Amino acid sequence: MRPIETTTALEAFDGRGSGTDAERRAARWLAGELVSSRHRVRIETFWCRPNWALAHAWHVALALAGSLISVGDPTVGTALLAVALASTVADEIVGISIGRRLSPERASQNVLASTAPADRDTQDRRLIVTANYDAGRTGLIYRDAFRAAATRLNRATGGRGPGWLAWLAIAITYELAIAVIRLTETHAPAILGAVQLPPAVALVLALALLLEAAGAGYGPAAGDNGSGVAASIALTRALAADPPRNLNVELVLQGAGESPGLGLRRYLRAHKRELRDSNAIVLGIAACGAGQASWWLSDGRLVPLRYAPSLRALCAQTGTAPHRGRGATPALPARAKGLPAIAIGCLDGRGLAPRSHQRTDTPDLIDETALDRAIEFGLGLIDAIDASLAPAEQTGAATPA
């Protein structure tokens, strides 16, 4: 099956959002396709709470309540704001928070496939190629106007500004600081009410957008991230036909990847010991449906994390454009766990994946040339990783990390 056919077949699972029946049917279909290619395949089911927008809506609602209550009762207001801030940060770092616990629980699946022969040396480094196969919601926050404004802000800061979740945490921290002043001052200045207003307005707007996103329908997700799934499958099939000399390749198709990265987080926890023993390297495949092949220097919705220096250096040698992201690529959970990881995909001139999370993200608009370029770039990068490991095996020097 050609990559564009894989993308088209995935799009046929209408509404394959995180934890839905359509997502589970897509997982079974993907497993069947990989088995037909003579991969060793298994499906790992896990429970999760994938509605990230609803989780953060709870956090914002709690922060607004704390802000209002702090005017009359600074002690209670300060406590509520502190809980809202701590829960917002905890949700991003560990995936557990008050807001997450108040969102519905669903079952999802990771589809795992191995290409290594049974007699392959288990001491070789493990390369995990990963992409999420679930579909994202089509909320207002994904309209081009919002996405382009965020990109301009990111470029204005030289690509070093915080992600959107950090701005939310800053607004809550601002309100918390004012509540603390009210708590510590016997006669709080009257001006505090005016100073408190701007971040409160920002939180009200954030709450409205998050609630809209939490209930929005699912898009076709052919480009983001059906094309990433197609590219990752094409990569593993090519590597099965011509295996790397120093790498054992495993494909991890993440469920609930839009939530974000819950599937890979689950996989990393379940296989922690073997990943550590094999010094695993993670290659995340983002949307590849249109634009130019790119690689991510850093990513993260809260505090941006830099991807592995050695892998960034290998990508830089290809002449492909780097990108500083402020979202969550399929490789980000691995980097957050300290594993050497990098993300690749295709972006347009604005640094965006075209039509991502929109109703127009359909298979007929996939640029097959862009998809082929992403696959070619991925194969070249894997060859470079494999070559970089060979001297270390011969000399006993430390391998890249």
C-alpha positions, 0 to 999 in steps of 0.5 A: 500500500502506497503512503497516500493510500494509507492516509486515505484509508485512515481518513475513512475511519470518520471521527477517530478521536482519542478513545473513540470506537473509530480510533479502536477500529483504526488501530485494528486495521493498522495492525492488520496492515502491518501483519500483512507486511510480515511485521511482528505486531501487538496492540497494547490497550490503556485507559486515559482521559484524553480531553485536554481542552476540558481539563484546562477549562476546569483549571481556568474556571478554578482560577477565575473563581479564585480571582473573584473570591480573593476580593472578599476573602483573600485566603480562599482566593489565594488557595484556589489560584495556587491549586489552579496553577499547580494543577495546570503545570502538573497536567503538562509535566506528568499528565495528572491533574484535578482538571484531568480527573474531572474529564471522561475516561476512555480506552485507547490503544498503541499499535506496536510493530517490530522489523528486527529478525528474531536472531538480531543482536539485542545489544543494538540500539533501539530506534523507535519510529512513532506517530499518532493515528488519532484525529484532533478536534476542529476548534476555533483555536486551530483557525489559520488566524489564531495559528498565524498570530501564534507563529508571528509571536514566536518569531518576534521572540526569536523562537524562544518565547513560551508556549500557549500553556505558559501564557495561561500559567503566567495569567494565573500567576499574575492573579495569584500575585494580586491575591497574595498582596490582598492577603498580606496587606491590611488595606489593599490599594484600590488600584488592585481592582484595575490591575486585576482586570486584564488577566481576568479578561484573558482568562475568560477568553481562554475559558471560552476557547477551551470549552469550544475546543473541548466540544468541537467535532473531529476533523478528517486528519488526513494530513495531521497526522494521517500522513505522519502515520503513512510516512512512519509505516513506509519508513519501517517497511523500507528498513525491514527490507534493508535493515540498519547495521546498528539499530533495531527498529520498532514502530509505535503508532500512538493512540490518544496522541492528540491529548497530547502524547498520552499513548507514547507516555503510556508506552514509555512507562510500560517499557521503561526498563527495556528502553533504558537497557537498549539506549533507545532513540526516538524519531517522531513523525509529525504531519507530512501532508504539505510544505517543505521537510523540516525538523524541530529544534525544540517544542513544548506548550509550557516550557520548550524542550530542546531535542537531542543535541546529537540528533539536531546536529545530524539534521543540520547536516542535511540542509533541511530547515529547522523549526522551533515549535510551541506545540507537541510533536509525537516525539516530545514525551520521549524527550521529556523523559530524557531519551534522545529524540527528534521530530521531523515533518513538513511545514509551510512558509509560515511554519505551520502544518497546512489545514491541521485540525481543520475540516479541509484536511482531506486526502485529496489535498495531500501533496504526495511530493511533500510526503515522499520528501519527508520519507526520504528525509527520514531514511537519510536521517536514520542512515546517518544515525546508524552510521554515527553508531558504527565507530562507537561500537568499534572503538568502545567510545560513548554513543550519541545521546 
